[in-house]
């Protein structure tokens, strides 16, 4: 249940950042917003990797 919550929040954050990216392109702050989007994307990937490693660990030993 927690992983579903994290997934929903992460998706909402990605959609929000994509909207901000479009707005920033009009204002000339494209690279700064793109950097923020990359940081969020990497955080989501790291979270998914940790859940996967934890799942494999518990499946192996239990």
BELKASUL-V225689 format. One record per residue. N is the residue number from 1. RES is the residue in one letter. SS is DSSP state (h for helix, s for strand, l for the rest). NEAR is the number of other ideal C-beta (glycine too) atoms within 12 Angstrom. D_FIRST is the distance of its C-alpha to the first C-alpha in Angstrom with 2 decimals. Layout:
BEGIN
N,RES,SS,NEAR,D_FIRST
N,RES,SS,NEAR,D_FIRST
END
This chain:
BEGIN
1,X,l,7,0.00
2,X,h,11,3.78
3,X,h,17,5.45
4,X,h,11,5.20
5,X,h,12,6.42
6,X,h,19,8.78
7,X,h,17,9.91
8,X,h,15,10.82
9,X,h,18,12.56
10,X,h,24,14.29
11,X,h,17,15.53
12,X,h,16,16.86
13,X,h,22,18.57
14,X,h,24,20.11
15,X,h,16,21.46
16,X,h,18,22.86
17,X,h,26,24.50
18,X,h,20,25.98
19,X,h,16,27.53
20,X,h,23,28.85
21,X,h,25,30.23
22,X,h,17,32.24
23,X,h,16,33.54
24,X,h,20,34.45
25,X,h,17,36.39
26,X,h,12,38.63
27,X,h,13,39.15
28,X,l,10,39.81
29,X,l,16,36.78
30,X,h,17,35.25
31,X,h,14,35.06
32,X,h,18,33.41
33,X,h,24,30.61
34,X,h,19,30.29
35,X,h,17,29.95
36,X,h,22,27.12
37,X,h,26,25.35
38,X,h,17,25.91
39,X,h,17,24.48
40,X,h,26,21.20
41,X,h,21,21.11
42,X,h,16,21.84
43,X,h,20,19.11
44,X,h,25,16.54
45,X,h,16,18.29
46,X,h,16,18.31
47,X,h,22,14.57
48,X,h,18,14.12
49,X,h,14,16.95
50,X,h,16,15.60
51,X,h,20,12.37
52,X,h,15,14.85
53,X,h,14,17.28
54,X,h,17,14.97
55,X,h,15,13.90
56,X,h,13,17.64
57,X,h,12,18.69
58,X,h,11,16.76
59,X,h,10,17.76
60,X,h,9,21.31
61,X,h,8,21.81
62,X,l,8,19.90
END
